Amino acid sequence: MTIRLGVIGYGRRIRSVINHIDKFKAGTRLTAITDIRADEIRVEMVEKGIDTSGVGFYTNSDQMLEEEELHGVLIGTRCSLHAEMAEKVLSRNLPLFLEKPIATNMDDLRFLKEAYNKSKSQVVVSFPLRVTPLVRIAKEIIDSGTIGTIEHVQAVNNVPYGSIYFKGWYRDESETGGLFLQKATHDFDYINYLLGIEPIRIAAMKSKQIFKGDKPANLRCEDCQEQEECLESPFHAYYTRGETKGIIIDTNRPWCCFAEDTGNEDSSSALIQYETGMHVSYSQNFFARKAAGMRGARLLGYKGTLEFDWRKSELKVMMHHSPRVDVHKFDTSSMSHGGGDTVLARNFIQVIKGEADSVAPLEAGILSVVMCLAAKESAETGTFQDIPKV
């Protein structure tokens, strides 16, 4: 049996997910694509030698869903459309792979939750970090009681490629909802997964100290005369940081990140209180570079501390009452999102076949969005925000 897949929003991220799905040779076939660039995508696929016979190309998602006989749908549109497109799939009771964040505001989130409550669909949210080998062993150790009950968490995400949130389309906050929703949504989710308890209150702060300025709106790097002065220029990407093979303008990130129309904070932090009284501190930064990049956490119990960092592919367990440190190394350097994308791809196939439940259910996506929106509100109003139960 051929498993017929449809895509709404055929961007870079969903193309990667489809590629992971194809590697399982499970009888899946991409048979329908809805995208505003449908004609261009067809040409690009043909030029790459991809067989497009049997693939329907659409610019209207309703038309695709009505005309195609699909077994599952993947959504990878711009963030502001995730909830709207997901409702269309849920109303047809089709298995859904949904990119994060699943919504960018509370109205859309309520709309999506109502559609989900009426649907028979299972949803796999694109939360790869929670299913990486690193987090899976962390969960085993925590649940075993080896380090005691987790009573404090210190989590960090220093993003070494952070300029993408100021040079490309991500700079539009009306589209992204801000960087809590873009980045912290992953971190809040894996923390919730590891703790297994409910967050109840959040306080947050955000700053914009670096990526701001008075350069004219819509200034493109290729039109700027300060290539050698600007450390974010293609010149320095090649000459100083050695990040490219030549001085090339990245057409996906063409704008000046020191212009007056650059959105997004460049660092932010949150304190999250959980139902037991324990709390988590989380901080993210978007101007750290190179070896300063880090993504991971310390989870502290009375008996010991567990620490991991995806960029080092390493997990340590440090016991508090004995001179013992256990180190777990992971070889995930060639794996997308630390191996999590592979797990999500297989799980989506299993969900379609009725062989398994989602390992990243919509409930997790809803909770993460609620937390991110509360963090944003807290940072903008200087207040603590309660996190409603979902």
Secondary structure as UniProt FT lines:
FT   STRAND          3..8
FT   HELIX           12..22
FT   TURN            23..24
FT   STRAND          28..34
FT   TURN            36..37
FT   HELIX           38..47
FT   TURN            48..49
FT   TURN            53..54
FT   STRAND          56..58
FT   HELIX           61..67
FT   STRAND          72..75
FT   HELIX           79..81
FT   HELIX           82..90
FT   TURN            91..93
FT   STRAND          96..98
FT   HELIX           106..118
FT   STRAND          123..125
FT   HELIX           128..131
FT   HELIX           133..144
FT   TURN            145..147
FT   STRAND          152..158
FT   TURN            160..163
FT   HELIX           164..167
FT   HELIX           169..171
FT   HELIX           173..176
FT   HELIX           180..184
FT   HELIX           185..195
FT   STRAND          199..207
FT   TURN            217..218
FT   HELIX           221..223
FT   TURN            227..229
FT   TURN            231..232
FT   HELIX           234..239
FT   TURN            251..252
FT   TURN            257..258
FT   TURN            260..261
FT   STRAND          267..274
FT   TURN            275..276
FT   STRAND          279..285
FT   HELIX           290..292
FT   STRAND          294..300
FT   STRAND          304..309
FT   TURN            310..313
FT   STRAND          314..319
FT   STRAND          325..329
FT   TURN            333..334
FT   HELIX           336..339
FT   HELIX           340..353
FT   HELIX           362..381
FT   STRAND          385..386
//
